[in-house]
């Protein structure tokens, strides 16, 4: 079974495993190590212990030329930190994820997603992101966050293991417990700025243009804003004092100040050649979001999200979010009894904190599939909500289910979603073609508009093209220069 659903991990279980492993140590790995000192054997052991779990959690490890290129750039920038004397001391991994992010783990483990790499426009920007993550490792931010968490009892341990993401990530946020307050949040913001500063230092030492840190951060902020607009959701600005990451605009300005007067190589053409053909967006092996439809050509099913919602394709589940409520599709262990399956999902939702039992479990058939569902009224501590589990028997040994939360009395908000789940034919599965990066050269008569029309989307073509290529609203394409477009290609 493809890794998207077969290798799902329980965030709570993973956090618990981390607590047991690190809590047993006499001290926090790296807590007594001076920033910038070589990586210790204890830190390396911690990183190695959780490497495979993190890789699986974020889509799996990519191999081949793309991965080797990212590893080469990352290993070179890591040497500038002084943490190690040989390139292979750091484990740099390219993740097969459609989320824009990068993070680090103690012991020299650095990760970047292919989607974030696709957003970059030169090798210096790639070095900037990887240098930022190496900076987290060099400054022992994980150990310092763990010390703060122990003092304040605010953060889950897994959240302290992961080095800061580039601009914050919903997927990473799901892995850590909520409730951090001002002291810890302020501390985390300072860490992000410190990692930016170290990353700029490493860029200078390696001979890259240090301004790449600012241009990459600007592109990432623009992409986050564009995603919000395309999904029809409010991209509300979070006050800096309430965010674990600095405000994007202030962080870009800070990076510009750090790089002021600096020059160096960008290696733009080399970078573009190296990423040509990389999958952009969802990998069909992990399922694809097309507008309001999710289709999984390998697992052979599809469903349609209700109007006014947007979807996020994660490793463990597909999330459907909107003002009407939130839902997720995933799978669980199935022994042939749908009723027991539904109740087991309710048990897992409640966990040790609260026993959740639906008023009843009803059986039905949806698009030829045996199905069962139930709804329970729950007090979430602030208000009454309805929790619904709707499950389908897909095969003798496989079941999928939606789990949804809606305001009390509005459990029917997702009825259209539940009724849309269906198997797909081989022909329908075969029609799913991935999107890929295609490097093209602008001709004499080309404009942003003509280039954008080649983007494999039916909406927001020009905005997508500008963000993908780091172009501002007034920037024009330059004849003879290479640009990225997104095309359909197997």
N, C-alpha and C positions, 0 to 999 in steps of 0.2 A: 504494500500500500504506500502511496506517495507520502513523503515526510510531513507535508503540511498538516495532516490530521493524525497520521500514525505516530508521530513523534511529539505530540503535545505534552507539555509539562504543566503541572499544577504550580502556580506561582507561590501558593502558601507552602506547599511541600518543599519546593526548592529553597525558599527562605528558611524553612525549618532546618533543612539539611545544612545550610550555611551556618546557622546559629550553633548547631551541634559541633560542627567541625572547628569553627573559630573560637567558640566559647570555651572549648576545652584547652585552648592554648594559654600558657602562663602570661603571655602578653600579646597585644595586637601586633601582627606582622607589620614592620616598618615604623611602629610608633616611636621607637627609640633610635631610628636611623636618621641621620642628618640629610636634609634635602640635597639632591645632587649626588649622593653617595652611590656606589655600585649596588646593583640589585643583590639582595641576600638570598641564600639558599631557602630560607623560610618563606620569603615572598614568592620565589619562583615556584615553590611547592603549592602555595595557595592558588596561584594562577593556573597551574597545570591541573589542579584538582577540579576546577570548574570550567575549564576551556571547552570541553565537548558539550556541556550543558548550555553554555552561552551560544555556541555555534548552532546547535539544534534549535534554540529558542528564537533565533533570528534568521531562519530560512536555510541554514546549511552553508557549508563552505564551498566557494567557487574554486575551480582549478583551471589550469591552462594558461594561455598567454596573458589574459586580463589579470588574473590573480598574481602571476609572477611579476608583472610590471608594478602593481601596487606594492607587493612585498619588497621589491627592489628599492623603490622610492622610500618606503617606510623604514627599511633597514638603514638606508643611508642617512636619513634625517635623525634616526634614533642615535646614531653614533655621535651626532653633534651634542648630545646631552651629557656625555661623559659617563653614562651609567654602565656602559659595556665597551669593550675594546674590539669586539668582532661583530660583523653584521648579523650573524645568525643567533645572537643572544636575545633578540626580540622576535616574537612570533607575531607576524603581521598577517591578518586574515581578511580576505574579501568575502563579504556575506551576500548570499543570494536573496536580498530583501528589497522590496519596493518602497521602503521607508527611508527618508533622508536622515542618516545619522552615522555617528561614529562614537566609540567609547573605548575605555581601557580598563584593564584588570591588573592588580599588583603582579609583579614578577615579569613584566615586559610583554604582556599580551595586549595587542592593539587591534581594533576591529573597525572596518568601514564598510558600509553597504554599497552595492553597485549603483543604487539610485543616487546616492550622494556623489559618487565618482562621476556619474553621467552629468550631474549639474555643474561640475567644474569645467573650466575653460582653458586650463593650462597645468603643467606639471607643478608649478610653484604653488598653486592652490591645493593640489593633492598633498604636497609636502607640508603646507600650512596646517591642514586638518590633522594629518598624522603627527606633526610636531606638537600641536595643541594637546593631543592625547598622550604623547610621550611626556609632555610637561606635567600632566596629572600624575603620571607614574614617578617622575623625578622628584616632584614636590611632596610625595607621599600623602596625597590628598585623601586616598581611601582610608589610611590609618588615622588621619586627623579627623575625618568625618565620623569614623567609628568612635573615637574618643569623645567627640561632641555628642554623639548619639547616646553613649553610655551615661554621660553627665545629664543630658536633658531627657533621655528616654523618649525620644520623639521619632527616630527613624528605624525602619526595619533594617536588619543587617545586610540583606541583599542589596538594598539601595546604597549602602556604604561601600560595598565591594566594587560596584561599577563606577568607573571614572566618569566625570561629567560628560554628557552628550553635547554635541556641538551647539545646539540651540534648544535642547530639551526635546523629549519625544513621548508621545502617548504610550508607545509600547514599553519604553523604559519605565515610565511612571506607573504602569500597571504592575511592575515587578516589585515596587517598594511600597511600604505602608504609608498611609497618608497621615497628616496631622502635624507636620513640622511647623514650628512657629518662628518668630522673628530672629532669635539668636542663631539658630542653625541655618536659617535661610540666608541671613546676611553673610555668614561664614562661607556658604556655598557660592554665593555671588563673588566673593573675593577670590575664591579658588578659580572660578572661571576666568576672571581677569588675569590672574597670575599665570594660568595655563596659556592664555593668549600671549602674554608677555614672553614667556619661555619659548613659545612657538615661533614668535618673531625673531628671537635671538638665534634659534636653530636655523631659521631661513637665512639669516645674514651669514652665519658660519658656513653654511653649505653653498653659498653663492647665489641663492635665489632672491628674487625681488620680494622684499618684506611686505610690500603693499598687497601681496596676494592674500594675506589673512583678512584684510578688510574687504576686498572684492568678493571673496568667497562667502563671508558672513552676510554681505549685502545681498548676494544671489540667493542664499538660503532664506533670508527674511522675506525676500520678494516671492519665493516659491511658496512659503507658508501662507502668505497673504493671498496669492493666486489660488491655492488649493481651497482656502476658505470661501473665496468668491465663487469658484466653480461648483462647490458643493452647496452653495446657497446658505451658508451659515455665517453668523456674525464672527468676525475675527477681532473680538474684543481685546483691547490692549490691557494687559495685566500690569498694575502698578509695580514699579521696580521693587518696592519694599515687600511685596507679597509674592514675589517670584523667586524660584531657586536659581534662575538664570537672569543676567542683566538684561535690561530692555535692549532689543536688537539694535535700534538706532544709536543708543549711547555706546553700545559695544563696538559698533562699526567705527564710530568717531574715535574711540579709545585706540582701536587697532591702527587707524590712520595716524594718530599722534605717535604711536610707538614706532611706526615705519617712516616717519617724516624724514625726507632727504635720502632715504635708502634706495639703492638700485641693485639690479641683479638680473639673472636670466629667468625667463618664463617657460621656455621650451613648449610653446603653444602647439606648433605643428607636430612635434613628436607625440605629445599627449593625445591630440585628436586622432592621429593615426593608430595609437595603441587602444583607444576605446571604440573605434569604428566597428559597428556590428554588435555591440553589447546590447543585451535585452534591456528595454526601458519599460518601466511600469511593472505590471504583474507578469509573472512567469506562468504560462499555461499549466505547468506541472503543479502549481500551487493555487490554481483557479484565477479567474479574470473578472474584474469589475468593468462592465460596459454600461455606463449610464446608471440606470436603476436595476440592471440585471447582473446577477452573479452567475457565472457558468464555470463548471469544473470539468474539462474535457477528459481528464484521466479517471476521476471518480464517477463521472457520467451523471451529473445532476445539475439543475439550475433552479433559481428562484428570483423573484422580482421584489425589490423593496418598495414600500408604500411611497406615495407622493409626499414631499416635504421632509424626507429623510436622506441621509447619505451613508455610505458604507466605507469600512476600513477593513482591508484584507490582512489579517494578522496570521502568525504562524499557528496559533492554537485554535483560532476561531475567526469567523467573519462577523464583524460588528455592524449593526444597523442603528443609527442614532438620529434622533429628531425631537422636536418639542412634544410629540405625542408619546414618547417613551423610548426605551432602549431595548435592543434584542441582540442575541448572538446565536449563530449556528455553529455547532460542533458535534462531536460524537463521543460515545462512551462505551464501556464494555457491555456487550449484549449477549444474553443467553437464550434468546428466543421468546421472552415474556415481556411484551411492551408495557404492561401495567407496572410490573416490578421495575422496569427500566425508568419509567417516569418518576416513580417514588424515590428511586435511588438518586435521581438528579435533584429532586427537592431536598433530600437528605444532605447532599453535597453542598447545595446552596446555603442551607442553614448552618452546616458545620457543627462545631461544638457549642456555638453560641445560642442557637435557636432551632428548635424542631419545627419544621415546616411541613404541614400536611394539607393537601388540596381537599376541597369539599367533596370532590368525587373525581374519579378518573374515567373519562368517556372514551369509547372506541369508535372509530370511523374509518373511512377510506378516502384518500386524497390522491387523485390522478393515478389510480390503480394500486397505490401503496397502502398497506395496513398502517393505521395511525392511532395514536392515543394521546390524550391531553388532559390537563387539569389546571385549575387556578386556585391560588391561596391568597387570602387577605393577610397582609403582614404590616406590622408597625416597624418602620425603619429608624425609629428614634425621633423623627421629626413629624411624620405624618403617616397615614394609612396608604399603602400601595398594594397593587395586585401583582403577584408573581405568577407567570404562566409558563408551563413546560409543554411543548407540542412535539411529539416524537414520531418518527417514521421507521418502519422496518424496510430496509433497502435490500437486504439479503438475509439468508438464514443466520449469518454470523455478524451482521452489521446493521447498526441503527444510527440515525442522525436525529438531532433535536434542536429546536429553538428554545431558548430560555429568555423570557422577556419581563420587563418591569414597566408598569404603567401607573398613572394616577388611579386611585381607588375608583372602581366603577367604570373604568375605561379599558378593560382588558381586550375589548373588541377592536382596539386601534390597529392591531397587527393581524386581523383576520385575513386580509388579502394576502399578506406575506405567507401565512401558514398554508393557504389554499394554492399558492403559486408553486410550491416545491414539487418538482417532478423529475423523473429520469429523462435523459436525452439519448437520442439515437447515435449510432456511429457516425452518420453523416453530419449531424449537428456538432458532434465533438470534433470532427475533422475540419470543420469550418473555422475553428478558433486559431487565429494566426497571431503570433506575438508581435509586439512593437519593438523596434530596434533603433539604435542610433545610427544615422547615416551621415557621413562627412561629405559635404558638397562644397564646391567652389562657386562663389557668386559671379555671375556674368555681368557684362557691361550694363545691360538694361534691368538688372535685378534690383528690386527694392525689398524692404521688409515685408510688404504685402505679397509680392510674388513668391518670396521664399516661404512665407508662412502658409500659403495655400498648399504647399507640398506636405504639410504636417498631417499625419494620419489621425486627425480628430475632426469631429463635426461641430465643435464649438471652441471658442477661445483660441483660435489658431494663432493670431498675431501676438496675443499676450503670452501664450505658451512659448512661441519662438523667441520673443524678447527675453523672457526670464531664462530660458535654456541657454541662451548665448550671452547672458550678462549685459544686455542692451537696455539703456534707459529709454524713457518715452520719446526723447528727441534724437536718439542715435540712429544712424543709417548704416546699411550694409556697405562694405567697401568692395568694389569689383576686384576679383583676383584673390580675395581672402576666403579662407575656409570657415564654414559654419556647420553647426549641428542641426539636423532636422530629424524628426521621428517618422519612421515608415513602417509598414506592415511587411514582414519577411520571415520566412521559415529558415 
